[in-house]
Amino acid sequence: MYIAITQRGQPFFIRKHPRKELLEQIGVKHAEKMYRDRKDGTYHVGYVISGHWLEVFGTEGLTFAKKEDR
């Protein structure tokens, strides 16, 4: 289970597939990856979809953030 939070605090609840389910909930077909720089590298932390900046969090102690090799 995941939860995505927009820049305005609006939650989106996700069962298994963050990108696919967010696109369905918002009703569009395109998403851009959103990244965050940290001291130990750059991480994929969510998506930008139709003007929403959605940061995805795991709800069971898992993190969604994935280190990117850029």
C-alpha positions in Angstrom: 0.0 0.0 0.0 1.1 3.5 -0.8 -0.1 7.0 -0.3 0.7 9.9 -2.6 0.5 13.5 -1.3 0.2 16.5 -3.6 2.0 19.8 -3.0 -1.3 21.1 -1.5 -1.7 18.1 0.9 -4.4 16.2 -1.1 -4.0 12.4 -0.5 -4.3 9.7 -3.1 -4.5 6.1 -1.9 -2.7 3.4 -3.9 -2.9 -0.4 -3.6 0.0 -1.7 -5.7 1.1 0.3 -8.8 1.7 4.0 -8.0 2.1 5.4 -11.5 -0.7 3.4 -13.1 -3.2 4.0 -10.3 -2.5 7.7 -10.0 -3.0 8.2 -13.8 -6.3 6.4 -13.5 -7.5 8.4 -10.5 -6.5 11.7 -12.0 -7.8 10.7 -15.4 -4.8 11.3 -17.7 -2.3 9.2 -19.6 1.0 10.9 -19.0 3.3 11.3 -15.9 6.8 12.7 -15.4 9.1 11.3 -12.7 9.8 13.6 -9.8 13.3 13.5 -8.3 14.9 14.8 -5.1 18.6 15.3 -4.6 20.2 14.1 -1.4 23.7 14.0 -0.1 24.0 10.3 -1.2 22.5 10.8 -4.7 19.4 11.6 -6.6 16.2 9.7 -5.8 12.9 9.1 -7.7 10.3 10.1 -5.1 7.1 10.5 -7.1 5.4 11.9 -10.2 4.3 15.2 -11.7 0.8 14.5 -13.2 -1.4 17.2 -14.7 0.0 20.0 -12.5 0.0 17.8 -9.4 3.4 17.2 -7.7 2.8 13.8 -6.1 5.3 12.5 -3.6 4.7 8.8 -2.9 5.2 7.1 0.5 5.0 3.5 1.5 2.4 2.9 4.3 4.0 -0.3 5.7 7.4 1.1 6.6 8.7 0.8 3.0 10.0 3.7 1.1 9.1 4.4 -2.5 12.2 6.5 -3.2 14.6 4.8 -5.6 18.1 5.9 -6.2 18.7 7.0 -9.8 21.9 6.6 -11.8 22.0 9.8 -13.7 
